Each structure stands twice: as C-alpha cells, then as structure tokens.
Amino acid sequence: MLILNRRAGEALLIDGGIRVVVLSCDRHGVRIGIEAPSAVNIQREELRDREGAGQAAPGADPADQG
C-alpha cells in the first residue's frame, strides 16, 4: 500500500489515465473525485462486498456505482 499526503486541490495519477483529486478535507472525512476512462469500472468497496454476498443494500439503486 502506498500512503500519500495530499491537500485539497491536489491530485495523483494512476497508470491508464486515472486521476484522483482531493476535493475537500474536514473532520467528517475526505471528498475525492475520480476521473477515469469510461471502460474503467469504479465501485465503492462496501457495495461490491454486499453484492458478492448476494445482499443488496436497502433502497440501493443497482445503477449507483459511487
């Protein structure tokens, strides 16, 4: 695992044209933005884990991937 310090407005680039931008940081957490080619599937890990277990999140929209 690579651990980096970033401030709001700073970004990091991942091979394949993926750009992760720190939008804001506060005591509630960090907001990030992800720019990636449309062929790259981006999912929140907890939703993927629920789907893998055969459980859908209550009221979750299956089209919601992030």
PyMOL Python script that loads the backbone (N, CA, C, O; Angstrom):
from pymol import cmd

cmd.read_pdbstr("""\
ATOM      1  N   MET A   1       0.848  -1.179   0.000  1.00  0.00           N
ATOM      2  CA  MET A   1       0.000   0.000   0.000  1.00  0.00           C
ATOM      3  C   MET A   1       0.886   1.232   0.000  1.00  0.00           C
ATOM      4  O   MET A   1       1.839   1.332   0.773  1.00  0.00           O
ATOM      5  N   LEU A   2       0.562   2.148  -0.862  1.00  0.00           N
ATOM      6  CA  LEU A   2       1.255   3.427  -0.933  1.00  0.00           C
ATOM      7  C   LEU A   2       0.444   4.445  -0.148  1.00  0.00           C
ATOM      8  O   LEU A   2      -0.759   4.577  -0.374  1.00  0.00           O
ATOM      9  N   ILE A   3       1.074   5.165   0.765  1.00  0.00           N
ATOM     10  CA  ILE A   3       0.394   6.171   1.574  1.00  0.00           C
ATOM     11  C   ILE A   3       0.970   7.534   1.217  1.00  0.00           C
ATOM     12  O   ILE A   3       2.180   7.751   1.289  1.00  0.00           O
ATOM     13  N   LEU A   4       0.084   8.448   0.831  1.00  0.00           N
ATOM     14  CA  LEU A   4       0.495   9.783   0.417  1.00  0.00           C
ATOM     15  C   LEU A   4      -0.271  10.834   1.202  1.00  0.00           C
ATOM     16  O   LEU A   4      -1.409  10.606   1.612  1.00  0.00           O
ATOM     17  N   ASN A   5       0.350  11.973   1.406  1.00  0.00           N
ATOM     18  CA  ASN A   5      -0.337  13.136   1.953  1.00  0.00           C
ATOM     19  C   ASN A   5      -0.704  14.040   0.796  1.00  0.00           C
ATOM     20  O   ASN A   5       0.147  14.368  -0.031  1.00  0.00           O
ATOM     21  N   ARG A   6      -1.955  14.443   0.730  1.00  0.00           N
ATOM     22  CA  ARG A   6      -2.443  15.347  -0.299  1.00  0.00           C
ATOM     23  C   ARG A   6      -3.328  16.390   0.381  1.00  0.00           C
ATOM     24  O   ARG A   6      -3.948  16.121   1.410  1.00  0.00           O
ATOM     25  N   ARG A   7      -3.375  17.560  -0.196  1.00  0.00           N
ATOM     26  CA  ARG A   7      -4.249  18.627   0.291  1.00  0.00           C
ATOM     27  C   ARG A   7      -5.351  18.858  -0.726  1.00  0.00           C
ATOM     28  O   ARG A   7      -5.262  18.405  -1.867  1.00  0.00           O
ATOM     29  N   ALA A   8      -6.389  19.566  -0.307  1.00  0.00           N
ATOM     30  CA  ALA A   8      -7.491  19.875  -1.214  1.00  0.00           C
ATOM     31  C   ALA A   8      -6.947  20.537  -2.484  1.00  0.00           C
ATOM     32  O   ALA A   8      -6.126  21.452  -2.418  1.00  0.00           O
ATOM     33  N   GLY A   9      -7.411  20.067  -3.619  1.00  0.00           N
ATOM     34  CA  GLY A   9      -6.972  20.586  -4.900  1.00  0.00           C
ATOM     35  C   GLY A   9      -5.816  19.817  -5.503  1.00  0.00           C
ATOM     36  O   GLY A   9      -5.537  19.965  -6.693  1.00  0.00           O
ATOM     37  N   GLU A  10      -5.138  19.002  -4.715  1.00  0.00           N
ATOM     38  CA  GLU A  10      -4.023  18.207  -5.236  1.00  0.00           C
ATOM     39  C   GLU A  10      -4.546  16.874  -5.766  1.00  0.00           C
ATOM     40  O   GLU A  10      -5.601  16.400  -5.345  1.00  0.00           O
ATOM     41  N   ALA A  11      -3.806  16.281  -6.683  1.00  0.00           N
ATOM     42  CA  ALA A  11      -4.248  15.050  -7.332  1.00  0.00           C
ATOM     43  C   ALA A  11      -3.111  14.048  -7.412  1.00  0.00           C
ATOM     44  O   ALA A  11      -1.949  14.375  -7.173  1.00  0.00           O
ATOM     45  N   LEU A  12      -3.473  12.831  -7.750  1.00  0.00           N
ATOM     46  CA  LEU A  12      -2.466  11.824  -8.092  1.00  0.00           C
ATOM     47  C   LEU A  12      -2.942  11.106  -9.333  1.00  0.00           C
ATOM     48  O   LEU A  12      -4.143  10.989  -9.577  1.00  0.00           O
ATOM     49  N   LEU A  13      -2.005  10.632 -10.106  1.00  0.00           N
ATOM     50  CA  LEU A  13      -2.299   9.971 -11.371  1.00  0.00           C
ATOM     51  C   LEU A  13      -1.947   8.499 -11.265  1.00  0.00           C
ATOM     52  O   LEU A  13      -0.906   8.128 -10.722  1.00  0.00           O
ATOM     53  N   ILE A  14      -2.825   7.676 -11.790  1.00  0.00           N
ATOM     54  CA  ILE A  14      -2.621   6.232 -11.805  1.00  0.00           C
ATOM     55  C   ILE A  14      -2.558   5.812 -13.255  1.00  0.00           C
ATOM     56  O   ILE A  14      -3.314   6.313 -14.087  1.00  0.00           O
ATOM     57  N   ASP A  15      -1.656   4.892 -13.563  1.00  0.00           N
ATOM     58  CA  ASP A  15      -1.469   4.409 -14.929  1.00  0.00           C
ATOM     59  C   ASP A  15      -2.807   4.081 -15.578  1.00  0.00           C
ATOM     60  O   ASP A  15      -3.692   3.519 -14.933  1.00  0.00           O
ATOM     61  N   GLY A  16      -2.952   4.422 -16.817  1.00  0.00           N
ATOM     62  CA  GLY A  16      -4.177   4.139 -17.540  1.00  0.00           C
ATOM     63  C   GLY A  16      -5.109   5.325 -17.608  1.00  0.00           C
ATOM     64  O   GLY A  16      -6.260   5.186 -18.023  1.00  0.00           O
ATOM     65  N   GLY A  17      -4.637   6.484 -17.212  1.00  0.00           N
ATOM     66  CA  GLY A  17      -5.443   7.682 -17.326  1.00  0.00           C
ATOM     67  C   GLY A  17      -6.400   7.937 -16.184  1.00  0.00           C
ATOM     68  O   GLY A  17      -7.388   8.651 -16.357  1.00  0.00           O
ATOM     69  N   ILE A  18      -6.133   7.370 -15.020  1.00  0.00           N
ATOM     70  CA  ILE A  18      -6.985   7.575 -13.850  1.00  0.00           C
ATOM     71  C   ILE A  18      -6.393   8.694 -13.009  1.00  0.00           C
ATOM     72  O   ILE A  18      -5.215   8.662 -12.653  1.00  0.00           O
ATOM     73  N   ARG A  19      -7.223   9.686 -12.695  1.00  0.00           N
ATOM     74  CA  ARG A  19      -6.799  10.837 -11.892  1.00  0.00           C
ATOM     75  C   ARG A  19      -7.683  10.915 -10.655  1.00  0.00           C
ATOM     76  O   ARG A  19      -8.908  10.956 -10.769  1.00  0.00           O
ATOM     77  N   VAL A  20      -7.069  10.937  -9.472  1.00  0.00           N
ATOM     78  CA  VAL A  20      -7.792  11.038  -8.209  1.00  0.00           C
ATOM     79  C   VAL A  20      -7.473  12.400  -7.608  1.00  0.00           C
ATOM     80  O   VAL A  20      -6.311  12.724  -7.362  1.00  0.00           O
ATOM     81  N   VAL A  21      -8.518  13.199  -7.373  1.00  0.00           N
ATOM     82  CA  VAL A  21      -8.352  14.562  -6.885  1.00  0.00           C
ATOM     83  C   VAL A  21      -8.963  14.675  -5.493  1.00  0.00           C
ATOM     84  O   VAL A  21     -10.080  14.210  -5.264  1.00  0.00           O
ATOM     85  N   VAL A  22      -8.237  15.291  -4.563  1.00  0.00           N
ATOM     86  CA  VAL A  22      -8.787  15.578  -3.246  1.00  0.00           C
ATOM     87  C   VAL A  22      -9.605  16.861  -3.383  1.00  0.00           C
ATOM     88  O   VAL A  22      -9.062  17.924  -3.686  1.00  0.00           O
ATOM     89  N   LEU A  23     -10.908  16.754  -3.160  1.00  0.00           N
ATOM     90  CA  LEU A  23     -11.788  17.904  -3.302  1.00  0.00           C
ATOM     91  C   LEU A  23     -11.859  18.721  -2.018  1.00  0.00           C
ATOM     92  O   LEU A  23     -11.813  19.951  -2.054  1.00  0.00           O
ATOM     93  N   SER A  24     -11.971  18.034  -0.885  1.00  0.00           N
ATOM     94  CA  SER A  24     -12.013  18.722   0.399  1.00  0.00           C
ATOM     95  C   SER A  24     -11.702  17.750   1.522  1.00  0.00           C
ATOM     96  O   SER A  24     -11.850  16.537   1.378  1.00  0.00           O
ATOM     97  N   CYS A  25     -11.272  18.305   2.630  1.00  0.00           N
ATOM     98  CA  CYS A  25     -10.982  17.528   3.835  1.00  0.00           C
ATOM     99  C   CYS A  25     -11.575  18.282   5.017  1.00  0.00           C
ATOM    100  O   CYS A  25     -11.405  19.497   5.124  1.00  0.00           O
ATOM    101  N   ASP A  26     -12.266  17.579   5.902  1.00  0.00           N
ATOM    102  CA  ASP A  26     -12.739  18.182   7.139  1.00  0.00           C
ATOM    103  C   ASP A  26     -12.852  17.091   8.199  1.00  0.00           C
ATOM    104  O   ASP A  26     -12.437  15.955   7.971  1.00  0.00           O
ATOM    105  N   ARG A  27     -13.405  17.430   9.341  1.00  0.00           N
ATOM    106  CA  ARG A  27     -13.444  16.450  10.432  1.00  0.00           C
ATOM    107  C   ARG A  27     -14.381  15.283  10.139  1.00  0.00           C
ATOM    108  O   ARG A  27     -14.324  14.262  10.823  1.00  0.00           O
ATOM    109  N   HIS A  28     -15.244  15.421   9.130  1.00  0.00           N
ATOM    110  CA  HIS A  28     -16.163  14.350   8.768  1.00  0.00           C
ATOM    111  C   HIS A  28     -15.569  13.381   7.758  1.00  0.00           C
ATOM    112  O   HIS A  28     -16.103  12.290   7.561  1.00  0.00           O
ATOM    113  N   GLY A  29     -14.476  13.764   7.117  1.00  0.00           N
ATOM    114  CA  GLY A  29     -13.854  12.875   6.143  1.00  0.00           C
ATOM    115  C   GLY A  29     -13.230  13.616   4.989  1.00  0.00           C
ATOM    116  O   GLY A  29     -12.994  14.823   5.046  1.00  0.00           O
ATOM    117  N   VAL A  30     -12.971  12.870   3.947  1.00  0.00           N
ATOM    118  CA  VAL A  30     -12.317  13.398   2.753  1.00  0.00           C
ATOM    119  C   VAL A  30     -13.248  13.174   1.570  1.00  0.00           C
ATOM    120  O   VAL A  30     -13.827  12.098   1.426  1.00  0.00           O
ATOM    121  N   ARG A  31     -13.392  14.186   0.728  1.00  0.00           N
ATOM    122  CA  ARG A  31     -14.153  14.050  -0.518  1.00  0.00           C
ATOM    123  C   ARG A  31     -13.141  13.957  -1.649  1.00  0.00           C
ATOM    124  O   ARG A  31     -12.234  14.782  -1.757  1.00  0.00           O
ATOM    125  N   ILE A  32     -13.311  12.943  -2.488  1.00  0.00           N
ATOM    126  CA  ILE A  32     -12.406  12.767  -3.616  1.00  0.00           C
ATOM    127  C   ILE A  32     -13.199  12.727  -4.904  1.00  0.00           C
ATOM    128  O   ILE A  32     -14.376  12.366  -4.917  1.00  0.00           O
ATOM    129  N   GLY A  33     -12.549  13.098  -5.972  1.00  0.00           N
ATOM    130  CA  GLY A  33     -13.114  12.978  -7.304  1.00  0.00           C
ATOM    131  C   GLY A  33     -12.227  12.047  -8.114  1.00  0.00           C
ATOM    132  O   GLY A  33     -11.005  12.061  -7.969  1.00  0.00           O
ATOM    133  N   ILE A  34     -12.839  11.244  -8.961  1.00  0.00           N
ATOM    134  CA  ILE A  34     -12.094  10.282  -9.766  1.00  0.00           C
ATOM    135  C   ILE A  34     -12.430  10.508 -11.238  1.00  0.00           C
ATOM    136  O   ILE A  34     -13.596  10.470 -11.631  1.00  0.00           O
ATOM    137  N   GLU A  35     -11.409  10.738 -12.035  1.00  0.00           N
ATOM    138  CA  GLU A  35     -11.569  10.837 -13.484  1.00  0.00           C
ATOM    139  C   GLU A  35     -10.913   9.605 -14.087  1.00  0.00           C
ATOM    140  O   GLU A  35      -9.735   9.336 -13.850  1.00  0.00           O
ATOM    141  N   ALA A  36     -11.690   8.858 -14.871  1.00  0.00           N
ATOM    142  CA  ALA A  36     -11.163   7.626 -15.462  1.00  0.00           C
ATOM    143  C   ALA A  36     -11.842   7.385 -16.802  1.00  0.00           C
ATOM    144  O   ALA A  36     -12.941   7.883 -17.050  1.00  0.00           O
ATOM    145  N   PRO A  37     -11.179   6.617 -17.663  1.00  0.00           N
ATOM    146  CA  PRO A  37     -11.815   6.249 -18.928  1.00  0.00           C
ATOM    147  C   PRO A  37     -13.125   5.506 -18.660  1.00  0.00           C
ATOM    148  O   PRO A  37     -13.258   4.822 -17.645  1.00  0.00           O
ATOM    149  N   SER A  38     -14.081   5.642 -19.563  1.00  0.00           N
ATOM    150  CA  SER A  38     -15.388   5.017 -19.358  1.00  0.00           C
ATOM    151  C   SER A  38     -15.310   3.490 -19.267  1.00  0.00           C
ATOM    152  O   SER A  38     -16.216   2.859 -18.724  1.00  0.00           O
ATOM    153  N   ALA A  39     -14.259   2.905 -19.782  1.00  0.00           N
ATOM    154  CA  ALA A  39     -14.107   1.454 -19.714  1.00  0.00           C
ATOM    155  C   ALA A  39     -13.697   0.969 -18.321  1.00  0.00           C
ATOM    156  O   ALA A  39     -13.740  -0.231 -18.050  1.00  0.00           O
ATOM    157  N   VAL A  40     -13.299   1.895 -17.433  1.00  0.00           N
ATOM    158  CA  VAL A  40     -12.871   1.529 -16.085  1.00  0.00           C
ATOM    159  C   VAL A  40     -14.087   1.514 -15.174  1.00  0.00           C
ATOM    160  O   VAL A  40     -14.797   2.513 -15.062  1.00  0.00           O
ATOM    161  N   ASN A  41     -14.328   0.378 -14.520  1.00  0.00           N
ATOM    162  CA  ASN A  41     -15.439   0.230 -13.591  1.00  0.00           C
ATOM    163  C   ASN A  41     -14.998   0.729 -12.214  1.00  0.00           C
ATOM    164  O   ASN A  41     -13.983   0.274 -11.686  1.00  0.00           O
ATOM    165  N   ILE A  42     -15.751   1.658 -11.633  1.00  0.00           N
ATOM    166  CA  ILE A  42     -15.426   2.190 -10.314  1.00  0.00           C
ATOM    167  C   ILE A  42     -16.601   1.891  -9.395  1.00  0.00           C
ATOM    168  O   ILE A  42     -17.732   2.283  -9.680  1.00  0.00           O
ATOM    169  N   GLN A  43     -16.334   1.197  -8.292  1.00  0.00           N
ATOM    170  CA  GLN A  43     -17.369   0.858  -7.327  1.00  0.00           C
ATOM    171  C   GLN A  43     -16.883   1.136  -5.917  1.00  0.00           C
ATOM    172  O   GLN A  43     -15.689   1.052  -5.630  1.00  0.00           O
ATOM    173  N   ARG A  44     -17.824   1.469  -5.039  1.00  0.00           N
ATOM    174  CA  ARG A  44     -17.488   1.559  -3.621  1.00  0.00           C
ATOM    175  C   ARG A  44     -17.327   0.141  -3.099  1.00  0.00           C
ATOM    176  O   ARG A  44     -18.137  -0.736  -3.401  1.00  0.00           O
ATOM    177  N   GLU A  45     -16.284  -0.080  -2.318  1.00  0.00           N
ATOM    178  CA  GLU A  45     -15.960  -1.429  -1.861  1.00  0.00           C
ATOM    179  C   GLU A  45     -17.101  -2.070  -1.079  1.00  0.00           C
ATOM    180  O   GLU A  45     -17.392  -3.251  -1.267  1.00  0.00           O
ATOM    181  N   GLU A  46     -17.754  -1.300  -0.199  1.00  0.00           N
ATOM    182  CA  GLU A  46     -18.808  -1.893   0.622  1.00  0.00           C
ATOM    183  C   GLU A  46     -19.996  -2.353  -0.218  1.00  0.00           C
ATOM    184  O   GLU A  46     -20.652  -3.331   0.140  1.00  0.00           O
ATOM    185  N   LEU A  47     -20.286  -1.678  -1.317  1.00  0.00           N
ATOM    186  CA  LEU A  47     -21.363  -2.131  -2.200  1.00  0.00           C
ATOM    187  C   LEU A  47     -20.961  -3.389  -2.949  1.00  0.00           C
ATOM    188  O   LEU A  47     -21.768  -4.303  -3.121  1.00  0.00           O
ATOM    189  N   ARG A  48     -19.731  -3.434  -3.386  1.00  0.00           N
ATOM    190  CA  ARG A  48     -19.247  -4.630  -4.085  1.00  0.00           C
ATOM    191  C   ARG A  48     -19.274  -5.840  -3.166  1.00  0.00           C
ATOM    192  O   ARG A  48     -19.643  -6.934  -3.591  1.00  0.00           O
ATOM    193  N   ASP A  49     -18.883  -5.651  -1.904  1.00  0.00           N
ATOM    194  CA  ASP A  49     -18.888  -6.754  -0.942  1.00  0.00           C
ATOM    195  C   ASP A  49     -20.299  -7.256  -0.677  1.00  0.00           C
ATOM    196  O   ASP A  49     -20.521  -8.461  -0.555  1.00  0.00           O
ATOM    197  N   ARG A  50     -21.260  -6.326  -0.585  1.00  0.00           N
ATOM    198  CA  ARG A  50     -22.655  -6.731  -0.374  1.00  0.00           C
ATOM    199  C   ARG A  50     -23.171  -7.512  -1.564  1.00  0.00           C
ATOM    200  O   ARG A  50     -23.866  -8.514  -1.396  1.00  0.00           O
ATOM    201  N   GLU A  51     -22.839  -7.062  -2.774  1.00  0.00           N
ATOM    202  CA  GLU A  51     -23.278  -7.767  -3.969  1.00  0.00           C
ATOM    203  C   GLU A  51     -22.677  -9.157  -4.030  1.00  0.00           C
ATOM    204  O   GLU A  51     -23.335 -10.115  -4.437  1.00  0.00           O
ATOM    205  N   GLY A  52     -21.417  -9.260  -3.622  1.00  0.00           N
ATOM    206  CA  GLY A  52     -20.744 -10.558  -3.615  1.00  0.00           C
ATOM    207  C   GLY A  52     -21.383 -11.523  -2.644  1.00  0.00           C
ATOM    208  O   GLY A  52     -21.363 -12.733  -2.868  1.00  0.00           O
ATOM    209  N   ALA A  53     -21.957 -11.001  -1.555  1.00  0.00           N
ATOM    210  CA  ALA A  53     -22.606 -11.834  -0.559  1.00  0.00           C
ATOM    211  C   ALA A  53     -24.059 -12.098  -0.925  1.00  0.00           C
ATOM    212  O   ALA A  53     -24.765 -12.799  -0.199  1.00  0.00           O
ATOM    213  N   GLY A  54     -24.522 -11.530  -2.070  1.00  0.00           N
ATOM    214  CA  GLY A  54     -25.884 -11.741  -2.504  1.00  0.00           C
ATOM    215  C   GLY A  54     -26.879 -10.854  -1.798  1.00  0.00           C
ATOM    216  O   GLY A  54     -28.081 -11.116  -1.844  1.00  0.00           O
ATOM    217  N   GLN A  55     -26.401  -9.796  -1.136  1.00  0.00           N
ATOM    218  CA  GLN A  55     -27.280  -8.886  -0.420  1.00  0.00           C
ATOM    219  C   GLN A  55     -27.241  -7.526  -1.093  1.00  0.00           C
ATOM    220  O   GLN A  55     -26.165  -6.985  -1.345  1.00  0.00           O
ATOM    221  N   ALA A  56     -28.381  -6.986  -1.378  1.00  0.00           N
ATOM    222  CA  ALA A  56     -28.456  -5.625  -1.911  1.00  0.00           C
ATOM    223  C   ALA A  56     -28.689  -4.676  -0.750  1.00  0.00           C
ATOM    224  O   ALA A  56     -29.412  -5.007   0.190  1.00  0.00           O
ATOM    225  N   ALA A  57     -28.101  -3.534  -0.805  1.00  0.00           N
ATOM    226  CA  ALA A  57     -28.309  -2.535   0.229  1.00  0.00           C
ATOM    227  C   ALA A  57     -29.756  -2.076   0.188  1.00  0.00           C
ATOM    228  O   ALA A  57     -30.296  -1.860  -0.897  1.00  0.00           O
ATOM    229  N   PRO A  58     -30.410  -1.919   1.357  1.00  0.00           N
ATOM    230  CA  PRO A  58     -31.796  -1.473   1.360  1.00  0.00           C
ATOM    231  C   PRO A  58     -31.951  -0.139   0.631  1.00  0.00           C
ATOM    232  O   PRO A  58     -31.250   0.826   0.935  1.00  0.00           O
ATOM    233  N   GLY A  59     -32.853  -0.090  -0.312  1.00  0.00           N
ATOM    234  CA  GLY A  59     -33.102   1.137  -1.063  1.00  0.00           C
ATOM    235  C   GLY A  59     -32.004   1.510  -2.029  1.00  0.00           C
ATOM    236  O   GLY A  59     -32.037   2.599  -2.602  1.00  0.00           O
ATOM    237  N   ALA A  60     -31.034   0.643  -2.225  1.00  0.00           N
ATOM    238  CA  ALA A  60     -29.901   0.966  -3.103  1.00  0.00           C
ATOM    239  C   ALA A  60     -30.327   0.858  -4.556  1.00  0.00           C
ATOM    240  O   ALA A  60     -31.091  -0.031  -4.931  1.00  0.00           O
ATOM    241  N   ASP A  61     -29.830   1.759  -5.350  1.00  0.00           N
ATOM    242  CA  ASP A  61     -30.053   1.743  -6.780  1.00  0.00           C
ATOM    243  C   ASP A  61     -28.938   0.932  -7.421  1.00  0.00           C
ATOM    244  O   ASP A  61     -27.775   1.320  -7.313  1.00  0.00           O
ATOM    245  N   PRO A  62     -29.247  -0.179  -8.083  1.00  0.00           N
ATOM    246  CA  PRO A  62     -28.184  -1.008  -8.671  1.00  0.00           C
ATOM    247  C   PRO A  62     -27.294  -0.235  -9.649  1.00  0.00           C
ATOM    248  O   PRO A  62     -26.157  -0.634  -9.898  1.00  0.00           O
ATOM    249  N   ALA A  63     -27.805   0.865 -10.201  1.00  0.00           N
ATOM    250  CA  ALA A  63     -27.010   1.652 -11.135  1.00  0.00           C
ATOM    251  C   ALA A  63     -26.020   2.549 -10.414  1.00  0.00           C
ATOM    252  O   ALA A  63     -25.115   3.100 -11.040  1.00  0.00           O
ATOM    253  N   ASP A  64     -26.181   2.705  -9.093  1.00  0.00           N
ATOM    254  CA  ASP A  64     -25.269   3.567  -8.309  1.00  0.00           C
ATOM    255  C   ASP A  64     -23.943   2.845  -8.109  1.00  0.00           C
ATOM    256  O   ASP A  64     -23.875   1.813  -7.441  1.00  0.00           O
ATOM    257  N   GLN A  65     -22.897   3.403  -8.695  1.00  0.00           N
ATOM    258  CA  GLN A  65     -21.587   2.784  -8.551  1.00  0.00           C
ATOM    259  C   GLN A  65     -20.615   3.729  -7.874  1.00  0.00           C
ATOM    260  O   GLN A  65     -19.411   3.604  -8.097  1.00  0.00           O
ATOM    261  N   GLY A  66     -21.054   4.630  -7.091  1.00  0.00           N
ATOM    262  CA  GLY A  66     -20.086   5.505  -6.491  1.00  0.00           C
ATOM    263  C   GLY A  66     -20.684   6.561  -5.712  1.00  0.00           C
ATOM    264  O   GLY A  66     -19.970   7.386  -5.140  1.00  0.00           O
TER     265      GLY A  66
END
""", "prot")
cmd.dss("prot")
cmd.show_as("cartoon", "prot")
cmd.util.cbc("prot")
cmd.orient("prot")
